[in-house]
């Protein structure tokens, strides 16, 4: 594990949610493909007739790969298995999770702007709100180097646009967007629970992980989610005072993905 400090980048501009594109890419992708052969397969598939070769390469290399071809390509393997078994909303939530993991600036924006405004009862988020967040990040040294005014404006629009793609904000080319109700699906909760567990985290760390904050959940909310999952047989939850123990009926992400796909 590296201790290198992660910084905010502009890479989100290569592609925001790309939900429909990702669905097509998952259909084309095979575990035997390296990145180069995958791009060639996508290029010659005929599935993206209105996308230039250069743009298509950016989507594969700058968007799909950093999000889904990490960790020995496990995310792509699991998502390919689940893509047709989940609702559009459930799949979008998993894509949102991986996109936030790949782009720290989006994750922090969702945690510290979207959910804070949601909790405070605000009805909208504007590009100005996003600009304020980005400018503060630049001042705090969270970027590799200071960003120009134009970059700040562009990145701010990427943040709100990406949130709109994933259903947190209303869609459309708008400078101010309505905040939409956003509720974590139970299958996505099961996936995330096991994803954290299979990454080697202890029960307490699973409960308190910051990934849950992407869905607006604090530790007590996560425990409620786990109790609900227990009723569905995904986990076994034992609570004694402040001590929570979780039993894990499934031993791998592949196994739990099969169960989710069949449920």
C-alpha positions in Angstrom: 0.0 0.0 0.0 1.3 3.4 -1.0 1.4 6.4 1.4 1.6 8.8 -1.5 -0.7 11.7 -0.9 -3.6 11.8 -3.4 -4.3 15.2 -5.0 -7.3 16.5 -6.9 -6.9 16.3 -10.7 -8.9 17.4 -13.8 -9.2 13.8 -15.1 -13.0 13.8 -14.5 -13.2 16.0 -17.5 -12.3 13.0 -19.8 -15.8 11.7 -19.1 -18.4 12.2 -16.4 -20.9 9.4 -15.5 -20.7 7.7 -18.9 -23.3 5.2 -17.8 -24.6 4.0 -21.1 -21.1 4.0 -22.6 -19.9 1.9 -19.6 -22.7 -0.6 -20.2 -21.6 -1.1 -23.8 -17.9 -1.3 -22.8 -18.7 -4.0 -20.2 -20.4 -6.1 -22.9 -17.4 -5.9 -25.1 -14.7 -6.3 -22.5 -13.3 -9.8 -21.7 -11.0 -10.7 -18.9 -8.4 -12.0 -21.3 -8.0 -8.5 -22.9 -5.2 -6.1 -22.1 -6.0 -2.4 -22.4 -4.6 -2.1 -25.9 -6.6 -5.1 -27.3 -9.7 -3.9 -25.5 -9.4 -0.5 -27.2 -9.0 -2.2 -30.6 -12.0 -4.4 -29.9 -14.1 -1.4 -28.9 -12.9 0.6 -31.9 -13.9 -2.1 -34.4 -17.1 -3.1 -32.6 -19.3 -0.6 -34.4 -21.0 0.1 -31.1 -19.8 3.7 -31.0 -20.5 5.0 -34.5 -20.6 8.7 -33.6 -17.5 8.7 -31.4 -14.1 9.5 -32.9 -11.2 7.1 -32.4 -9.4 9.7 -30.3 -12.4 10.3 -28.1 -13.0 6.5 -27.8 -9.4 6.0 -26.7 -9.9 8.7 -24.0 -13.0 6.9 -22.7 -11.2 3.6 -22.5 -7.9 4.8 -21.1 -8.9 7.8 -19.0 -12.3 6.8 -17.8 -13.0 3.0 -18.0 -9.6 1.7 -17.0 -8.9 3.9 -13.9 -12.4 3.1 -12.6 -13.0 -0.6 -13.5 -9.7 -2.2 -14.5 -8.0 -1.8 -11.2 -7.3 -4.5 -8.6 -6.6 -7.1 -11.2 -9.6 -6.0 -13.2 -12.0 -7.3 -10.5 -14.5 -4.4 -10.7 -15.0 -4.9 -14.4 -15.3 -8.7 -13.9 -18.0 -8.2 -11.2 -19.9 -5.5 -13.0 -20.0 -7.5 -16.2 -21.6 -10.3 -14.3 -24.1 -8.0 -12.6 -24.9 -5.5 -15.4 -28.0 -7.3 -16.6 -29.1 -8.5 -13.1 -29.4 -5.0 -11.5 -31.8 -2.2 -12.2 -30.5 0.8 -14.0 -30.4 2.7 -10.7 -28.5 -0.1 -8.9 -25.9 -0.3 -11.6 -25.5 3.5 -11.7 -24.9 3.4 -7.9 -22.1 0.9 -8.3 -20.6 3.0 -11.2 -20.9 6.0 -9.0 -19.0 4.3 -6.2 -16.1 3.3 -8.5 -16.0 6.8 -10.1 -15.7 8.4 -6.7 -12.9 6.1 -5.7 -11.1 7.0 -8.9 -11.6 10.7 -8.5 -11.0 12.0 -5.0 -12.3 15.5 -5.9 -15.7 14.1 -6.8 -15.9 11.9 -3.6 -15.1 14.9 -1.4 -17.5 17.2 -3.2 -20.3 14.6 -2.7 -19.4 14.2 1.0 -18.8 17.8 1.9 -21.1 19.8 -0.4 -23.9 17.6 -1.7 -24.7 15.7 1.5 -24.1 18.7 3.8 -26.5 20.8 1.7 -29.0 18.0 1.5 -28.9 17.6 5.3 -29.3 21.3 5.8 -32.5 21.3 3.8 -31.2 23.1 0.7 -33.1 22.4 -2.5 -30.4 23.2 -5.1 -26.6 23.1 -5.8 -25.1 25.6 -8.2 -21.9 25.7 -10.2 -21.0 28.6 -7.9 -21.2 26.2 -4.9 -18.9 23.9 -6.8 -16.5 26.7 -7.6 -16.3 27.7 -4.0 -15.4 24.1 -3.1 -12.8 23.9 -5.8 -11.2 27.3 -5.0 -10.9 26.3 -1.4 -9.3 23.0 -2.4 -6.7 24.9 -4.5 -6.0 27.3 -1.6 -5.6 24.3 0.7 -3.0 22.8 -1.6 -5.1 19.8 -2.6 -4.0 20.2 -6.3 -0.6 19.5 -7.7 -0.3 23.1 -8.7 -2.6 26.2 -8.6 -5.4 26.0 -11.2 -6.4 28.9 -13.5 -9.8 30.5 -13.3 -10.9 28.6 -16.5 -9.8 25.2 -15.0 -11.7 26.0 -11.8 -14.9 26.7 -13.8 -14.5 23.6 -15.9 -13.9 21.3 -13.0 -16.8 22.8 -11.1 -19.1 22.0 -14.0 -17.7 18.5 -14.2 -18.6 17.9 -10.5 -22.2 19.0 -10.8 -22.6 17.3 -14.2 -21.3 14.0 -12.9 -23.7 14.2 -9.9 -26.5 14.8 -12.4 -25.4 11.8 -14.4 -25.6 9.6 -11.4 -28.9 10.8 -10.2 -27.9 13.0 -7.2 -28.8 16.3 -9.1 -31.3 17.0 -11.9 -30.0 16.6 -15.4 -29.7 19.2 -18.1 -27.2 22.0 -19.0 -27.9 24.2 -16.0 -25.8 26.4 -13.7 -28.2 25.5 -10.8 -29.6 22.1 -10.3 -32.2 20.6 -7.9 -31.1 18.2 -5.3 -32.8 14.8 -5.9 -33.7 12.2 -3.3 -31.0 9.6 -3.3 -31.3 6.2 -1.5 -28.8 3.4 -1.5 -30.2 0.2 -2.9 -30.0 -3.0 -0.7 -28.1 -5.0 -3.4 -25.6 -2.1 -3.7 -25.3 -2.1 0.1 -24.6 -5.8 0.1 -22.0 -5.4 -2.6 -20.2 -2.5 -0.8 -20.3 -4.4 2.5 -18.6 -7.4 1.1 -16.2 -5.3 -1.0 -14.9 -3.7 2.1 -14.7 -7.0 4.0 -13.0 -8.8 1.2 -10.4 -5.9 1.0 -9.3 -7.1 4.4 -11.1 -4.6 6.7 -12.3 -5.6 10.1 -15.9 -5.4 11.1 -15.5 -2.0 12.8 -13.7 -0.6 9.8 -16.4 -1.8 7.5 -19.0 0.0 9.6 -17.1 3.2 9.7 -15.6 3.4 6.2 -15.9 6.7 4.3 -17.4 5.0 1.2 -20.7 4.9 3.0 -20.6 8.7 3.3 -20.9 8.8 -0.5 -24.5 7.6 0.0 -25.1 9.9 2.9 -24.8 7.2 5.6 -23.2 7.6 9.0 -22.1 4.6 11.2 -25.5 4.2 12.8 -27.2 4.3 9.4 -24.7 1.6 8.1 -25.6 -0.6 11.1 -29.3 -0.3 10.2 -28.4 -1.2 6.6 -26.5 -4.3 7.8 -29.5 -5.4 10.0 -31.6 -5.2 6.9 -29.1 -7.2 4.9 -29.1 -9.8 7.7 -32.8 -10.3 7.2 -32.0 -11.1 3.5 -29.3 -13.6 4.5 -26.3 -11.6 3.2 -24.7 -11.2 6.7 -25.1 -12.1 10.3 -25.1 -9.2 12.7 -24.6 -9.5 16.5 -24.8 -6.3 18.6 -23.8 -6.2 22.3 -23.7 -2.6 23.5 -21.2 -0.8 21.4 -19.7 -4.0 20.0 -20.8 -5.2 16.6 -19.8 -8.5 15.2 -20.5 -9.4 11.6 -20.8 -13.0 10.3 -19.9 -13.5 6.6 -21.7 -16.4 4.8 -19.9 -15.7 1.6 -16.1 -15.9 1.2 -15.4 -13.8 -2.0 -16.7 -11.0 -4.1 -17.4 -13.4 -7.0 -19.6 -15.6 -4.7 -21.6 -12.7 -3.4 -22.0 -11.2 -6.9 -23.5 -14.6 -8.0 -25.9 -14.4 -5.1 -26.8 -10.8 -5.9 -27.3 -11.7 -9.6 -29.6 -14.5 -8.7 -31.7 -12.7 -6.1 
